[in-house]
Amino acid sequence: MLVSQLQDRYTPMYFLAALGAGGLSVSFFIYPLFMLPHPDTPMVTFDHLWPRLTAGDNPLQSALIGLDLLLIALFAMLHVWLLLWNLREFKLFRQTQVYQKMLVSNAEISLMAVPLTLAMTINVGFVLGAVFVPHLWSVVEWLFPVAIAAFLAVGVSALKILGRYFTRLFVNAQFDFSDNNSLAPMVSIFALAMVAVGLAAPGAMSHHHEINAIAMVLSIFFASAAVLLLVVKIVLGFDAILRHGIQPQASSSLWIMIPILTLLGITWIRWSMGLSHSFGNTAHPTSMMLFTTIILSLQILFGMIGFAVMKRLNYFADYAGGSKSDAGAFALICPGVALFVFGMFFIQFGLIMPKIMTVGSWVYFVLLVPLVGVQGKTILVYLRLIHKLLIKSAPSKAVA
């Protein structure tokens, strides 16, 4: 059973638990997306998976596809379960004095975890439909406007939170620079980038120019907002960190640039695909190799810096596996998922598309090993955090 009735002990950062489960579900979709052929659609679908799953000529492949689909479904169900739990606990939290105090502090920006997670829910729903609903692609053009409307609604709610936050800061000058010594406020950029990448999908895949244009324009708007805030937040955040040192419990926020880079990187790739197949603006494959390599390099650099700092502060021992509890520890899951996902994009668009290597070659599987290792480690840490922070302990029996 999950803990309940947290009230003033609750924080919106608990939404990151649901976000992590959704991200892990989507990450297992990446395997068939890039490893199985689907020449008639831009995404792998049920109609591609089912014949291979039921074919008896390759039992290993069928077993791996079955396991992959099972993991997609399990993490998707966990995502929905934790989302519903968060919505219920958040409703109770809003009735407390702690919530009212949060609204006039730096912590107000943590409310952006709500639209961030809701945007992930839309992505999870799209993945579930693709792999479990037969012939879905025959009606997908009807679904694209629905997806655009859903992401736009989430994006508007995120902008409302940001508008209220910045209006208060500009009017009342209530920003506490001494309490800004982390990159945790960048959850706002994370949310805007999640909306941007979701809107970019119809822009890349629809066969109607009007849908392409509307989705891409909206995606560019939210991506531009994310980049603008990224410049502001990263300057202010690093300035406060260098002046005051980083908060130990918030040191995992140094890794938040990894998922932000993944989302903005995939957004750019989707824009390129949309401009190519809808408007004839083709680019040389080597340009993708250059772009994906830059993004992956930046992710690795932020990963190395964050790891060194967290190791020095004993964060992994204290918050990931020790006695100290902090909902912000769920922020460890997003970078692991994001590094795996963009690593797969790097292999597909940076190496396979320019014909540097092929799917199934020995080099391909060698590069796959560290990515699978990151994904596996992320799952282990995630399950440990779920047990530590969300599972209600059974009452101990009295000793006679």
N, C-alpha and C positions, 0 to 999 in steps of 0.2 A: 504493500500500500504506500501511496505517496503521502508525504507530509501535507497537512492541511491547516487552514485557519491561521496562516502566518501573520496576517494583518500588518502591524508595524514592523515586523521582521522581514517582510517581503521587499523585493526590489525588482524593477523592470528588467534588470539584467538576467533574471531567471528565464526570460523569453529566449535567451541564447541556448538554453537546453533544448527547446523545441527546434530552434534554428539548426543546431548541430545534427539532430536526427534527420531533418529534412535534407541537409547538405549531404549526409552520408547516403541517403536514399538516392539522390541525384548522382552521386559519385559512382554508384554501381551501374547506373545507366550508361556511363561513359564507355564501359568495356564493350558492350555490343554496338554502341554507336560508332566506334572507331575500328572495331576488329571484325565486324561482319559486313559484307557488301549489301548495299541498299541503293542501287543505281536509279531507281524510279522515284525515290523520295529523299529529301535532305536529312531526314531522321530515320533511324531504324524503328520499325513498328511491329506490332503483333503479327502482321502478315509475313514479315521476314523471319521472326523468331519461332513461330509455331511449327513450320515445316522442319526446321533444324532441331527443334526440341523433340519432336515425335519421330524423326528419322532414326532408323536402327543401324545405319551404316557407320556411324561415328558415336559410340556410346559416351566417350569422354566429353566430346563437345556438347552432347545433349545434357549430360550431368552438370557441366559447368554453366550452361545457359539456365538450367533449372535452379541451380544454387543462386545464380545472380538475380533471377527474378524473385526468388524467395527473400533475399536480402533487401531488394528494392521495396517489396511489400512490407516486410517487418519494420524497417526503419521509417517507412511512410506512416504506418499505424502508430509507431511510437511518437512520431512528429505530431500527429493529430491529437493523440492522448495528452501529450505535454502542452500542446497549444490550448486545448480546452481547460486543462488544469491552470495554466497561466491566466487565461481570461477570467476564470472564477476567482483566483487569488488576487488578481489585479483589481477586480471590482470591489473586493473587501478592503484592499489597501487604499483605495481612493477615499474611503470613509474615515481614514485615520489622520491625526495631526501630523504624523511624519510625512505623509503625502503633501499636505499643505506647505510644510517647511521645504520640501524638495522643490516645489514650484518656484521658490524664490532663491534657489541656490544653483551652483554649477551643475548639480546632479540632475537638473530638469532635462538635460540633453539625453539622459538615459531612456527617456520615453520613446526615443527614436527606435529602440529595440522592438517596439510593437509593430510599426509598419514594416520594419526590416523582416520580421518573422512572417507577417502576413504575405509579403511579396514572395517569400520562399514557399509558402503554402500553395500559391498559384503555380509555381514551377513544379512542385511535387505533383500537383493534380495533372499537369500537362504530361509529365513523365508517365504517371500511372495510366492515363488514357492511351498514350502511345503504345505501351507494351502489353496492356491487358484488354483493350477494346478492339475487337476485329473490325477491319475496314474503316477505322476512324479517319484515315487520311482522305477518304472519299467525301467527307463533310468538313474537313479541317478549315476550308475557307469561310465557313459559317462560324467557326469557333474563334478565328483570329480577331474579329471585332469585339467579341466577348472578352478575350484576353486583354486587348488594348484597354477596354473600359475598366476591367478589374485592376490592372496595373496603374492606370491613371487615377482611380479612386484611392488606391494606397498611396500613390505619389502625392496627391492633394492633401491627404491626412498628414503625411510627413512634412509637407510645406507649412501646414497650419501649426504644427508643433514648433518648427523652426522659426516661423514668423512670430509666434508668441514669445519664444525664447530670446530672439534678437531684439525684439521691440522692448522687452523689459531691460535688457542690458544697455541698449542705446539711450533709453529714456531715464533710467534710474542709476546707471553706472554701478550695477550690482555684481559685476564679474570679479571673482576672487582669484587673482593671479597666483597667490601663494598656494591655492588648492587646485591648481591646474597642471601639476607636475606629473602628467601621464598623457598617453594618447587615447584614453578612454572616450573623450568627447568625439573622437572620429567615428563612433558608431553612427553618427548622423550622415557622414559621407558614405559609409557602408550601406545604409538604407537607400540613399539616392542612387548609388551605383547598382543596387539590386533592382530597383525599378527600371533604371536605364537598360540593363541587360535583358530584362523581361520584355520591354517594349521593342528592343532590337530584334527579337525573334520573329514576329510577324513581318517586320521590315526586311528580314533576310529571306523568309520562306514563302511569303504569299505570292501568288501569280497575278494579283491585281495591283496595278501601279498606284491606285488611290490608297489602298491599304499599306503598301510599301512606304509611300510618302508620308502618310499620317503617322505611322508607327515610328519611322526613322526621325521625323522632326521632333516628336515628343521624346524619343530616346535621347536625341542630341541635347534637348533642353535639360533633362535631368542629369545627363552626364556632364554637361557644362556646369551646372550647379554643384555637382560633386567635386569637379576639378577646382572650381573657385574656392569652395570651402576647404578643400584639401590643402591648398596653398596657405590659407589663413591659419587653419588648425595646426598644421605641422610646424609652422613657424612659431606660433604661440606655445604649442606643446613642448617643443624642443628648447625654447627659451626658458620656460619654467623648469624643465627637467635639469638643464645646465645650471640654473640658479639655485634650485632647492633640492636637487636629487629626485629620483623617481620614487613614488610610493611603492613599497614592496608588494602590497596586494594588487596593485595595478600594473605591475611590470609586464604582465602578459599582453598589455595593450600595445607594446612595441611590435607585436606580430600582426596587429590589425591591418597594417599596410599590405600584407600578403593577400588576404581575400579581396581587399579593395582593388589591388592591381589585377587580380584574376578577373574580377567582374568588368573592370574598365577594358582590360585586354580582350575578353570575349566580346564585349560590346563593339569594339573596333573591328574585330574579325567579322561579326555579323553585319556591320555596316558595309564592309568591303564586299561581302557575299551579296548583299542586297543591291548595291550599286552595280555589281557585275552582272547578275542574272536578270535584273529588271531594267537597268538603264545603260547597259553595255559598257560600263566603266571598268574594264578588266585591268588587273595589275599583274606584274610578273611574279611567279611563285616565290622567287628569292626575296621579295620584299616582305613576305610573311615570315621567312626564316630570320630576317634581320629584326623584325618587330617582336616576334615571340621570344627570341633570344634575349633581347633587351629586358622585356618584362620578367622573364624567368631569372635573369641575372639580378635584377633589383629585389626580387622576392628572396633569393638566396642570401643577398647581403643583409636585408632586414631580418631574415631568419637567424643568421650568424650573430648579429648584434644583440637581438632579443635573447637568444639562448645564452650568450655570455653573461648578460646582465642578470637574467633569471637564475642562472647557476650560481652567480656570485651572491645573490640575495637569498639563496636557498629556497626559491619559490617552488620548485618541483617537489621537494621533500615536504615543505610545509603546507602548501595549498592544494597541490595535485594529489598527494598521497599521504600527507601528515594530518595532524589534529586540527589545524587552522581551517576555517570554513569561510568561503567567499564565493557568492554566485558569479562574480566576474571570472572565476576559474574556467567557466564554460567557454570563455573566449579562446581557450587553447584549442578547441575543436575546429573552429572556422579556418585557422591557418593550415592545419593538417589537411582538411578537405580541399581547400583552395589550392594548395601546392600540388596535391595529387591531380586535381582537375586540370590545372593549367599545364602541368607537366605532360599530361596526355595531349593537350592542345599543341604544345610545343613539338611533340613527336609527330603528330598528324600534320600540322600546318607548316612547321618549321623544317621537318626532315623528310616526311613521306611525300608531301605535295611537291617539293622541288626535286623529287626523285633521288634524294641522297641515300635513302634506304627504302625497304619495302616491309609491309606488314608480314610478320611471321619469320623474318630473318633472324639470325642469331643475335645481331646487334640490337634489333628491336626488343627481344626478350631481355637482353642485358640491361638496356635502359629502363625496362619495365620493372625490374627487380627493386630498385630503391623507391620507386613510386608506390609499389604494392606494400613495401615495408612501412612507408609513411602512413598509408591508409590503415594498415593493420595496427600500428602503434596508436593512431588517433582513435580507433575503435576501442582499444583497451583502456586508454585514458578516459574516454567518454563514459564507458560502463562503470569505471571506478568512481567518477564524479557523480554519476546518477545514484549509485549506491550510497555514496558519502553524503550528498547534499539533499537528495529528494526522497530516498526510501525511508519510511518510518521504521525505527528500530522496535523490535518486539520487546514488551516489558519483561524485565528479568524476574525470575521466580524468587520468592522469599526463601531464605535459608533457615531451616528450623534450628 
